[in-house]
Amino acid sequence: MKTIMFFLFLVVLTAFSCSDDNEVKRKGDADVTHEGVKWNITSIETYALSDVSTTGVISKTGNLTNAGSFYFVDGGTKGSFEMMVEGYNKEDVFNYTNDAGSINIINVEQNVGASTNLNILVISGDKLSDTEMTLDAVSIVKQSTAGIFSLTAAKITLVKSN
C-alpha cells in the first residue's frame, strides 16, 4: 500500500512540476516556427483591430512600439511574422517578392470542411536600407465559423535584428 501511495505522490508531483505557471494566456494564433533573418517591429502606426465573434465585438485603434518581428528567408520568397496587438497574438507564414527593394506579401489560404477558414495577408512596403524597412497598407484578415478578425495598419517600421 505504501508503494502505491508513493507512486501516486510522484505522479502528482511530476504533473505539477511540469506545468508552466508563467505562461501568459493569449488570444490568437498558435506558435509558428520562424526561419530566416529577423526584423524587429519597432512601430506600428495607425492600426485598427476588429474581432467579431459569437462572444462579442472588440474594436481598438492606436499606435504601438516593439510589437514583434517579421522573418524573411535570405534570397528566398518565404517568411513569417509574429506580433502582439492589444493582447492578440498574430502569427503566420507567407510568400513574398522583393523587386528592387519593393516588398510585396500576398497570401490567401482557404480551408473548407467541418470548419471553414479564410486567411488573407496583403502587405507591401520598401526596404529603405540594409537595416530598415517599412511596410505600408497592411491588411490581415482571418475568418472562421467562429468569427472574423481584422488588423490593418498604415505603416509598420522594421529594423534588422543583430
C-alpha positions as CSV (number, residue, x, y, z in Angstrom):
1,M,0.0,0.0,0.0
2,K,2.9,2.4,0.9
3,T,4.4,1.7,-2.6
4,I,1.2,2.6,-4.4
5,M,0.8,5.8,-2.3
6,F,4.4,6.8,-3.0
7,F,3.9,6.1,-6.8
8,L,0.7,8.3,-6.8
9,F,2.6,11.0,-4.9
10,L,5.4,11.0,-7.5
11,V,2.9,11.1,-10.4
12,V,1.1,14.1,-8.9
13,L,4.3,15.9,-8.1
14,T,5.6,15.4,-11.6
15,A,2.4,16.7,-13.1
16,F,2.6,19.9,-11.1
17,S,6.3,20.4,-11.7
18,C,5.7,20.2,-15.5
19,S,3.1,23.0,-15.6
20,D,4.2,26.4,-16.7
21,D,2.6,29.0,-14.4
22,N,4.4,31.9,-16.0
23,E,2.9,31.3,-19.5
24,V,0.5,34.2,-20.4
25,K,-2.7,33.0,-22.0
26,R,-3.1,34.9,-25.3
27,K,-5.9,35.2,-27.8
28,G,-4.9,34.4,-31.3
29,D,-2.8,32.1,-33.3
30,A,-0.7,29.1,-32.3
31,D,3.1,29.4,-32.4
32,V,4.7,29.3,-35.8
33,T,8.3,28.1,-36.3
34,H,10.1,31.1,-37.7
35,E,13.1,30.9,-40.1
36,G,15.2,33.5,-41.8
37,V,16.5,36.9,-40.9
38,K,14.7,38.6,-38.0
39,W,13.4,42.1,-38.4
40,N,12.0,43.7,-35.2
41,I,8.8,45.7,-35.4
42,T,9.8,49.0,-33.9
43,S,6.5,50.7,-34.5
44,I,3.0,50.1,-35.9
45,E,1.3,53.3,-36.9
46,T,-2.4,53.9,-37.0
47,Y,-3.7,50.3,-36.6
48,A,-7.3,49.3,-36.4
49,L,-8.2,45.9,-34.8
50,S,-11.6,44.3,-35.1
51,D,-12.6,41.0,-33.6
52,V,-16.2,39.9,-34.2
53,S,-17.2,36.5,-32.7
54,T,-20.1,34.7,-31.1
55,T,-18.9,36.2,-27.7
56,G,-19.0,39.8,-28.8
57,V,-17.3,42.6,-30.8
58,I,-14.0,44.2,-29.9
59,S,-12.7,47.2,-31.8
60,K,-9.5,49.1,-31.0
61,T,-7.2,51.6,-32.7
62,G,-3.9,53.1,-31.9
63,N,-0.1,53.1,-32.3
64,L,2.4,50.6,-30.9
65,T,6.1,50.1,-30.4
66,N,8.1,46.9,-30.1
67,A,5.2,44.7,-31.2
68,G,7.0,41.6,-32.5
69,S,9.0,40.5,-35.6
70,F,9.0,39.6,-39.2
71,Y,11.3,36.9,-40.6
72,F,12.5,36.8,-44.2
73,V,14.4,33.9,-45.7
74,D,17.5,35.4,-47.3
75,G,17.4,35.0,-51.1
76,G,14.1,33.3,-50.8
77,T,10.5,34.0,-51.2
78,K,9.2,32.7,-47.8
79,G,8.8,34.5,-44.5
80,S,6.7,34.7,-41.3
81,F,5.7,37.1,-38.6
82,E,4.7,37.3,-35.0
83,M,3.1,40.3,-33.4
84,M,1.2,41.2,-30.3
85,V,-1.5,43.8,-30.7
86,E,-4.0,44.6,-27.9
87,G,-3.4,41.2,-26.3
88,Y,-3.9,39.3,-29.6
89,N,-1.0,37.1,-30.7
90,K,-0.9,37.1,-34.5
91,E,1.5,34.7,-36.3
92,D,1.5,33.4,-39.9
93,V,3.7,32.3,-42.7
94,F,3.7,34.0,-46.1
95,N,5.2,34.2,-49.6
96,Y,6.8,37.4,-50.7
97,T,8.6,39.1,-53.6
98,N,11.4,41.5,-53.4
99,D,11.7,43.5,-56.6
100,A,14.5,46.1,-56.4
101,G,13.7,46.8,-52.7
102,S,9.9,46.8,-53.1
103,I,8.4,44.1,-50.8
104,N,5.1,42.5,-51.6
105,I,3.3,40.0,-49.4
106,I,0.1,38.4,-50.7
107,N,-1.1,35.2,-49.2
108,V,-4.6,33.8,-49.5
109,E,-5.5,30.5,-47.8
110,Q,-8.9,28.8,-47.6
111,N,-9.8,25.6,-45.8
112,V,-13.3,24.1,-46.3
113,G,-14.6,21.2,-44.4
114,A,-16.0,20.6,-41.0
115,S,-15.0,24.2,-40.3
116,T,-14.3,26.8,-42.9
117,N,-11.3,29.2,-42.5
118,L,-10.1,32.0,-44.7
119,N,-6.8,33.7,-44.1
120,I,-5.7,36.8,-46.2
121,L,-2.5,38.8,-45.9
122,V,-1.9,41.8,-48.1
123,I,1.2,43.8,-47.2
124,S,3.5,46.0,-49.3
125,G,6.5,48.1,-48.5
126,D,10.0,49.2,-49.2
127,K,13.4,48.1,-48.0
128,L,15.0,51.5,-47.2
129,S,18.5,50.2,-46.3
130,D,20.2,47.0,-45.3
131,T,18.8,47.5,-41.8
132,E,15.5,49.3,-42.2
133,M,12.2,48.5,-43.9
134,T,8.7,50.0,-43.9
135,L,5.6,48.1,-44.7
136,D,2.6,50.1,-45.8
137,A,-1.1,49.2,-46.5
138,V,-1.0,46.3,-44.0
139,S,-4.1,44.1,-44.0
140,I,-4.5,40.8,-42.1
141,V,-7.9,39.1,-42.1
142,K,-8.8,35.7,-40.5
143,Q,-12.3,34.4,-40.9
144,S,-13.7,31.2,-39.4
145,T,-17.0,29.8,-38.5
146,A,-16.4,31.3,-35.0
147,G,-16.0,34.9,-36.3
148,I,-13.7,37.3,-38.1
149,F,-10.5,39.0,-37.1
150,S,-9.1,42.0,-39.0
151,L,-6.0,44.1,-38.4
152,T,-5.0,47.0,-40.6
153,A,-2.1,49.4,-40.2
154,A,-1.0,52.5,-42.1
155,K,2.7,51.7,-41.6
156,I,4.9,49.2,-39.8
157,T,8.6,50.1,-39.4
158,L,11.1,47.2,-39.2
159,V,14.7,47.2,-38.1
160,K,17.0,44.3,-38.8
161,S,18.0,42.3,-35.6
162,N,21.7,41.9,-34.9
